[in-house]
Amino acid sequence: MIIIAVGWLALITLIHASINLHLFRSKQSATASPNEFRIGFLPVTCHLTCPVTDFINKQMTGESIFEPVRFNGWPELKEAYLSGYTPATFILAPMAMALREQGVPIKIVYLGHRDGSAVMVHKDSRIYRMEDLRGKRIAVPNRFSNQRLLIFRALKQANMRPQDVELLEMPPPDMPAALYAKAVDAISSGEPFMGQTELDGYGRVLWLTKDVWPNFISCVLAVHEDMIKNHRDVVQRLVDGIAKSGKWIDKSMDHRMEAAQFVANNYYNQNPRLLRFVLSKPPDRVKYTNLTLRKPDFEEIEQLGRSAGILNGTAHFEDYTDASFVTDETAVQPYDWDPKK
């Protein structure tokens, strides 16, 4: 029976790798042509500009400038990049920095968002400040997530130690159910999963990241270094599209509500009311402008990453970024597209 069970486990693993991770396809070159250019994303608001760019280009020209590939978790997304299947990806900032420290040819070229995260507790809990989390269980998305660093930062500000709380790694889609069942005392990840608990009536905002870490960065747009060397024009077109999408989203609340509708239906497989909620309650819960790469932002992440034991300090801003694709954000104009015309 044990041999049979092991055999089934191995078979399921192989099928998963083949279908979901594409690990047994021929390895994609990081210098692929534009028509073969894949970009990985998760169904979170931190990655919203990816599907928005794809959708708007299809409406305006009939074709996209890349092929968006949706993943449901960080391990699969990371492995797809490492295998060469996605020469570009939205990824956690500390994860990209750690990969660079390990010698992976990855370059951050733009931000995915600012803010867009929260710490949620059960509405019936007696947790109203950071000190109330002493001895409690807090779920974070990943060891390399900025939400984990957010907790470290908040602990320090409250004169608490990391040992004062129990951090658990949990896929963001599983967090609302865990909080509902009171299996954890607090959760923190990118939206819309935090907003889901609030919208469904059992979650309460302990604090939004915008209020405790202004201009918080969780996810970034990163590309393979060979793409920059061999197809810089392709990378420029990608970054331009993501930047114009961000400006388009933030141009008006109508645009935010339109994006919530077509992204939820066509890319995220979520109820549009959820994206509408997190893109409007409050309107600056997550922002898609001011996304150029700034050294001080990453230096703070480096410092927190070293304190948390996830970065060793061998790679710095100039090593893991290429800030040359958008040097003046004021020159970026939103897409000239009106979904109602």
MOUR-V959401 format. One record per residue. NEAR is the number of other C-alpha atoms within 12 Angstrom. D_CENTER is the distance of its C-alpha to the mean C-alpha in whole Angstrom. Layout:
NEAR/D_CENTER, NEAR/D_CENTER
//
This chain:
7/41, 8/39, 9/39, 10/39, 11/36, 12/34, 13/35, 14/33, 14/30, 14/30, 14/31, 15/28, 16/25, 17/27, 16/26, 16/23, 20/22, 18/24, 16/23, 24/19, 32/18, 26/21, 26/22, 18/26, 16/26, 11/27, 19/25, 24/23, 26/24, 35/21, 29/24, 28/24, 21/25, 27/23, 15/24, 23/23, 32/19, 38/17, 44/13, 42/10, 42/8, 39/7, 40/9, 48/6, 47/7, 43/4, 47/5, 51/9, 54/11, 52/11, 43/13, 49/15, 41/16, 36/17, 36/19, 34/20, 28/22, 18/23, 21/25, 18/26, 13/27, 11/27, 16/25, 27/21, 35/20, 34/18, 30/18, 36/14, 33/14, 31/12, 33/11, 24/11, 28/10, 34/9, 26/13, 30/13, 36/11, 36/12, 25/15, 37/15, 39/14, 32/17, 25/20, 37/19, 37/18, 41/15, 45/17, 50/13, 51/10, 50/6, 50/6, 43/6, 49/8, 45/11, 41/11, 48/11, 42/14, 36/16, 33/16, 31/18, 24/20, 20/21, 18/22, 26/19, 31/20, 42/16, 44/16, 48/13, 45/14, 47/12, 46/10, 46/7, 45/8, 40/10, 40/11, 46/10, 49/10, 42/13, 46/16, 49/18, 43/21, 33/24, 23/26, 19/29, 23/28, 18/30, 25/27, 21/27, 21/26, 33/24, 22/28, 22/28, 34/25, 26/28, 20/28, 26/25, 30/23, 40/19, 40/16, 40/13, 39/10, 32/11, 31/14, 35/12, 42/9, 45/10, 48/11, 43/13, 41/14, 46/14, 46/17, 35/19, 28/19, 30/20, 27/23, 20/24, 17/25, 19/27, 15/29, 20/27, 22/27, 28/24, 19/27, 23/27, 26/24, 24/23, 32/19, 27/18, 27/15, 31/15, 30/12, 35/11, 33/13, 26/16, 38/16, 39/17, 26/20, 32/21, 37/21, 28/23, 18/25, 24/25, 21/24, 32/22, 40/23, 51/20, 54/16, 51/13, 48/9, 48/7, 46/9, 43/11, 40/12, 50/14, 44/15, 38/17, 37/19, 29/20, 24/21, 20/23, 19/25, 25/24, 36/22, 32/22, 33/20, 31/21, 31/19, 36/16, 36/14, 25/16, 22/19, 23/19, 29/17, 21/17, 31/15, 39/12, 44/9, 49/6, 47/4, 45/7, 47/9, 48/11, 44/15, 44/17, 30/20, 23/23, 34/21, 32/22, 19/25, 18/26, 23/25, 25/24, 18/25, 31/22, 42/19, 27/21, 25/21, 40/17, 43/16, 34/19, 35/17, 48/14, 42/16, 35/18, 39/16, 43/14, 33/18, 34/19, 42/17, 33/18, 25/22, 21/23, 23/22, 20/23, 31/21, 38/18, 29/20, 30/21, 42/17, 37/17, 29/20, 29/19, 37/15, 28/16, 21/19, 20/18, 33/15, 32/13, 21/17, 23/17, 23/19, 25/19, 27/20, 33/17, 40/15, 33/18, 31/18, 40/15, 38/15, 28/19, 26/20, 19/20, 25/19, 28/17, 36/15, 46/12, 43/13, 43/13, 33/15, 29/16, 42/14, 38/16, 37/16, 27/18, 19/19, 16/20, 26/16, 34/16, 23/19, 26/18, 42/15, 33/18, 25/20, 30/18, 35/17, 23/21, 21/22, 30/20, 20/21, 29/18, 31/19, 22/22, 28/22, 21/24, 29/21, 31/21, 30/19, 21/22, 27/21, 39/17, 33/17, 35/19, 27/19, 22/22, 32/20, 30/20, 21/22, 18/23, 27/21, 15/24, 15/25, 25/22, 23/23, 29/22, 29/22, 20/26, 25/25, 18/27, 22/26, 8/29, 7/31
//
